[in-house]
């Protein structure tokens, strides 16, 4: 296959993934700038810290769908391989959006959307793991880190090696983006799900 297909898929995925739905929705709703509260992230967990469950749900759905759309549309236009590359692009776009000086979210919802486009069974399993851990511990970061590790393992059983390798790379990026959360967990200062925050913490 022409390498330009992979480049085009990567660029398409990145631009789609870089749309900051959390920031857009909260601005349209007239709430405070989510980059100035909590973790400073643009994802659904930080949107929830504004106190609006509806905005958080909308952000979650939009972030999931942009990951799914990147993979599905690129696979439809080109092939399965470029579809996976588009998924990587969408994940990188959410983490490092060009519109926000490359400071975005943590990628969990977008990663779930990518996984959904690859295997709905794996996506369901990972979602169940995340929800169970989030309910048990009330730490989004704990649930996210363990779910990130579970994804490539599960794909090892229901997917193909390239898919499992992709999510191993996404898991590594997830741990990198959660390095501040890991430090706060260690220090006992990590905020719990639904907890409002007055000022942003370091990433």
N, C-alpha and C positions, 0 to 999 in steps of 0.2 A: 504494500500500500504506500502511496505517496506520503512522504514525511510532512508535506504541507497540511495534510489532514490532521495530523497529530498537533501541529502548531496551532492550527485554526481551532481545534477542539479545546486546547489548553487556554487559548486567549478567550474563547467564548465562555468557558467555564469560569475563568477568573473574573471576567466582567460581570457575569451573572451573580457569582458568589459574593462580589464586593458590594452589592446593593445593601446598604445598612438599614434594613427594615425596622429594627428596634428603634433607631434614632429617628427615622422618618415618622413612624407611628406615634412616638411620644411627642414629637414636635407638633404634629397635626392635632394631637389631643391637648396641647398647651401645657404639658407637664414640665418638670425640671429636666435639664440636660442630663441624661443617664450617664454620660461620660464623667460627670462630676460627683457621682454617688457610688456607693458600694465598691465594686472592683473596677469600675470605670469601663466595663465591657458593654458592648452594644447588643448582647444576647438576651434571651427571654428571662433568664434567672435574674439578671440585673434590672430588667424592665419591671419585674415583679416587685422589686424594692421601691418602686414609685407608689405602690399600694394598689395598682390596677391589675386585677387578674385578667381582664379582657384584653388589655394591651399586651400583656405577657403571652396570652394564648395566641393572639394574632401574630405576634413576633415569632413564636415557636413554629406555627404553621407555615409562615412565609419562609423562614429559614430552612425548614425541612424541604419545602417544595422547590426552592431554588437548587438544592443539591440533587433532587430527583430529576428536575427538568434538565439540568446540565448533562447528566449521564444519558437520560432517555433520548433527548433530542440529538445529541452528538452521535449516539449509537445508531439512531434512525438515519441521520444524514450521511454518516461515514461508515462506521462498523463498531463492533464491540470494543476493540482496543482503544480507538480514539474516545469512546464513551468513558472508559476508565480514566483516561488522561484528563478529560473534561471534569470528571469528579474531583480529581486532584486539584485542578485549577479552581473549581468552586470552593473547595476547602481553603486553599491558599488565599483566595479572594476574600473570604469571610474573615480570615485571621489578619490579613494585611491589605485592607481596601485602599486603593489608590486615592479615593475621594476623601479619606480621613487621615491622611498622612501615614498610611499603613498601620494604623492602630484600630483593630476591630474587636471581634469576639473570640470565643474559645473554640468554636467549631462543632460543638456536640450535636446540635439540631441539624446543621448542614451535613455532618457526617452520617447521621441517621437517614437523612434524605438520600444520600448517595447509596447507602446500604439498601434502602428500600427499592431503588431502581435495579439493584443487582440481584437481591434475594429477599422477598418479603418475609420468608420464614426466618432468615437470619436477623432481619430488622425487628421482627416481632420479639424474638428471643432477647435481643440486646435491649429493646425498650422495656421488657418485663424486668430484666436485671436492673436497669437504671431506676425504674419506679420502686422496685422492692427495696433497693438500697437507700433511695431518697426518703422513703417512708420510714425505714428503720433508723437511719442516722440523721436525717434532715440536713445533710451536707451535700449540696449539688456537686461539689468538687470530688468527693469520695465516690459518689455514684458514677460520675463521668469518667473518672480514671479507671475504675474497675470495668465499666462497660466498654471503654476503649480497648482494654486488653482482651476482653472477651470476644470482640468483633472478629479479629483475624483468626482466633482459635475456632470459632463457630464456622467461619467461612472455610476453614481447612476441612470441614466435614461436608458442607453443603455447597461449596463453591469450587473455584479453580485456583491453582497456585498464583496466577497474576492478581486475582481479586484479594486473596489472603495477604499477598505481599503489599498491595496498595494499602490495606487497612493496618498492616504492621507499621507502615510509614506514617499513616494518619495518627496511630496511637503514639508514636514517638513525638510527633508535632503536638499532640494533645498534652503530653506530659511537659513539654517545653512551655506551652502556653499557660499551664497550671503551676508553674514553678513558684509563683507568689502564693498561690493557694496552699501548696504543699508546705511552704514555710509557716504559713499561718495555722495550718492544722497542727503542725509540730509544736507551735507556740501556744496553741489553745485560743487563738484569736480569730479563727475563721467564722464568718457570718453564716447563719443557718438559712435555709430556704424560707422565703417569706419575710425575713427580718429586714426592716427598713434601715437604711444607712444614711447618715447626714453628710458624710464626706467620702471622697474616693480614697481607696487604698492603693498602694503601689501594685502594678501588674504582677 
